[in-house]
Amino acid sequence: MMRSLGRPEPGLLEAALEGVDAKRAMDRALLQAPDKLVEQAYAVCLEAHAAWQRCSAAQRAQLRGFSLPLLGLAAEQALALDRHYTDYERLENERIDAGSRLRDMFDRNVVLSTQARMVLEKVNGEAASVREELALTDAPGNSFVLAQALHRVAHIGYALLRSASPAVRGRAKLYGLDEAFLDGLAAAGAELVNLEEKAGDASAVQAKKVQLERAQVATFVLIRQIMEAFEAAQQIDPKIGPLQTTMKEPEPPRQAPPHRPRVTVSRETPATGTAATKVSPAPPLRVIETDTHGDARLLTKTVRS
């Protein structure tokens, strides 16, 4: 359909959205999940295109508010919305995944850094300068500090491997100090920095979210315009008919009405013939009853519904 319609002319989107209440359109459009809006937009575009093909020349003349350029513009925005939503989901998932991997790698690399220092101390032996340099390695408080510690330990290890001392080189073989181990330390430090940047930088996600919301609003407005055009034409010529595809707009949550206590009133006639009234809710009532001898007795009764 897009190949047959061609690309929309520049400036048509701005012209179509000019005068639209931007805030109201955004509030309504963002109630729709982007993936659901994409599905509905595709369905509306395809149905409108098929309906236009079936319409006679006279019916097309009655179908004002709709045109093939409008259809092509709406379809293009629906495709853009689909792309932006896919990219947004990918970027957001990558950021979340980076944060999860960073937490796992941090704990593992703290242990790795401790292990590396232990190995270097054994290989180093009694050399005071290396012991002092290893002692200066602070406990890592964050990913960047841990990455620096790993690079520093790897640098010391490379220096020990190049040592002229046969004893140092012999201890390196004994305790597993080799270039592969040191390369792994440096790579772990670089990976920590990379994950920290991915997990902490939300600028790319935010920029894509802005594009996503713009496409969401544009798609919603254009699709509604197409549906309104077919609804209006159907009032003139019922054979044109409205589009069968519907766009369900989630309603905002309604506020519950204030709670009002339920009050019921009933009258019951006891066996003595004295009428009593029941009211709910109400505080306990004090009722005066008179016996057959005329003596007044004060009785307290709780009247319930």
N, C-alpha and C positions, 0 to 999 in steps of 0.2 A: 504494500500500500504506500509506504514511504517513497519507494522508487517511482511509483506512478505519479505521486503528488509533487515530488521534488522538494528541495530545501526552501523553507520560508524566506521571504525577502527580509533584509535587515531592517530593524526598527519596528516590525509588526508586533513583537511581544510588548515593547514599551507602549505602543499605541493601544493595545488591547487592555493593558493594565492601568492605563492612565484614568484617573477618576474613580478607581476602585478603592473602597475603604480598606486600606492596607491592614489596619489592626484587626478589623472584624474578619477579613478574609484569612488572615494568619491564624486567628483564634479558631476559626472553623476548620481550616485546613489541617492544623496541627493536632486536631482531635483524631484525625485518621492516622493509623499506622502507615508508614511509607510503603511497605510492601503490599498492604491491602489496597491503598490508593492506586498503586501501579497496576494491579490486577483489574481494578474497576475502570481505570482510564483506558487500558488496552481494550477492554470489552466494549466500552462506549464508542471508542474510535472505530473499531471494526464494524460494529452494528450500524453506526451512523453512515459509514462509507457504503455498506451494503444497501441501506435504506435509500441513500441518494441515488445509487445505481438503478434501483427499481422505480424511482419516481419518474413520472412523465414530466414533460416540459412545463405543463400547466401547474403541476404540483410543486415543482422546483421554484416556480415563481411565487408560490404561496409560502415557501419555506424561507422567510426572511429571518435575519439574525444568524444565519448559517451560511457558510461558504466552504469550498474546498481549501482555500488558503487558511481559514480558521481551523479546519480539521487537520491540515498538515502541521500547523503551529502547535496544536494540542498534542498531536502524536509525537512531535519532536520533544516537547517538554516532558511527556511521559517517559520517553527513552532516556532523557537526561536525568530525570528523577531516579530511574532504575539504576543508572550508572553511579550517580552520587550516593545512593543508598548502599550499593555494593561496596564502593570505596570507603564509605564511612564505617560500615560494619567491619571491614578488613582492618582499617587503621585502629579502631577502638579495640578490636580483639588482639591485635598485635601489642598494643599498649598494655592491656590487662595481662596478656601472656608474658610480656617482658617483666612486669612487676612480680608475677608468680615465680618465674624462673630466677629472678634476682634474689628473692627471699631464700630459695632453695640453694642457690650457688653461694650466697654469702655464708651461710652456716657451714657448707662443705669446705669453702676456701679458708675459713678461719682455722679449721682443723688442718688443712693442707699447709697453711703458712706455719703453724706450730710444728708440724712434722718436718718441714724443710729446714727450719732453724735447728731442730734437734740433729738432723743429718749433717748440716754444715758445721755445727759445733764439734761433732765427732770427727769429721774429716779434718777440720782445722787443727785440732790438737791444742798446743800450748801457745799459738801465736796470739799475742796480746791485742794487736790492732784489729784483727777480725772479730775477736770476742767482744771488744768494745763496740764495734760497728753493729754486731748482732744485738747487743744489749740496748742500743739506741732505738730499736724497732718497737714502736709503741703498740699497745693493744688497739686493734682497729675499731673505730667508733662508727664508721660508715663505709659505704662501698668504695669511695675514692681513696680513703686512708688505707683500706685493705688492699686495693689495687697497687698503691704505692709500695706497701710492704712486700707484696709478692714480687714486684719488679726489683726492689732493693735486694731481696734474698737471692733472686736469680742472678743479679749482677755480681754478688759476692761469690756465688757458686761458680760462675764462669771464670772468675779470677783464680779460684782454688784449682780448677781443672788445668789452668795454664801454669800452675806453680812448678818451680824447678825442683822442689823437694820430692825425692822418690817416696818418702814416707807419706806425704800428703796424697800423692797420686795412688799409692797403694791403699790408703784408707778410703779413697773415693771408690775404688773397685769393691772394697769390702762392704761399704755401706750404701751402694747403689746410687752414687752421685754421678750422673752422666748428662750429656747435652739434652737428651730426650726429656729427662725429668725437669731440667731447667727451662727448656722451651715450653713445657706444659705450664710451669709457673707463670711465665710471661704471658702466655696465651690466656690463662685464667684471669689475670689482671686486666688484660685488654677487654675480655668479654664482660667483666664486671662493669667497666666504664661504659661500654656500649649499651648494656641493659639498663644501667642507671639513666642514661640519656633518653632511651626510648620510653622507659616507665615514667620519667618525670616530665617529659616534654609533651604537653597536650596541645601545642599550637597547631600542629597539622590536623589533629582531630577536630579542633574548634573551627579551623578554616573550612574544613570539609562539611561540618555541620551547618555553617552559614550557607554554603552552596546548596546543601540538601534542603534546607527550609525554604530557600527562594524557589527552588524547583517544585517543592511541594505546594506552595501557594499558587504559583503560576499554573501548574497542572490542575489543581482544584478549581480555580476560577474559570479556566478555558473549558474544562469538561462540563461545569455547570452551565456555561453559556450555550454549549451545544445542546444539552438536554432541555434547557428552557426554550430554545428555538423550536425544537420538535414538539414540545408540549403546546406552544402557542399555535403552531401550524395545524395541529390536530383539532384545535377549536374551529378553524376555518374549514378544513377538509378532514373529516374523520378517517378517511382512507390512508392519510399519511401516518397517523397514529404516533403516539409517544414511543420513545425507545424503551425496550423491555428491560434493559440493564438499569439497575437502580444503584444509587450511591447512598449507603446508609451512613448517616452522620450520628456518631455517638452523642447522646444527650448528656449535658453536664449533670452531675449528681444533684438531685433535688433535696432541698432542706426538709427535714421531717417537721410536721406541724407541732406546735407546742403541746405538751401532754396536758390533758385536762382530766381531773378525777371524775370517774363515773359515779353519778348520784342516782339512786333509785328510791322511790317512795312507794310504800305499800301499806295497806291497812289490813289488820287481822282482828278478828273478833274472838276473844277467849271464851271459854265455857261459861264464865261468870256473866258474860254479856257486856263487859266493859271494853270499849274500843281502845286499841293501842296502835300507835304509829311507829313504823320502822323507817329509819333514814340512814343511808350509808353514803359516804363516811360521816360520822358524827361522834362527839364525845359522849361518854356515859350520861344518861338522863336520870334525874331523881323524880320518881313518880309517887304521888300520894294515893293510896287506896284506903277505902273505908269498909270496915267489916260490918256484919249484920247487926252488931250492937251499937253502932255509931261511934266506936272508938277509932281515932285516927292513928294509923301506924305508918311510920316513915320507912319506906322500902326503897332500896337502891337497885335498879335494874339496868343491865347493859342491853341496849336495843341495837340489834344488828340487822343488816339487810339479809 
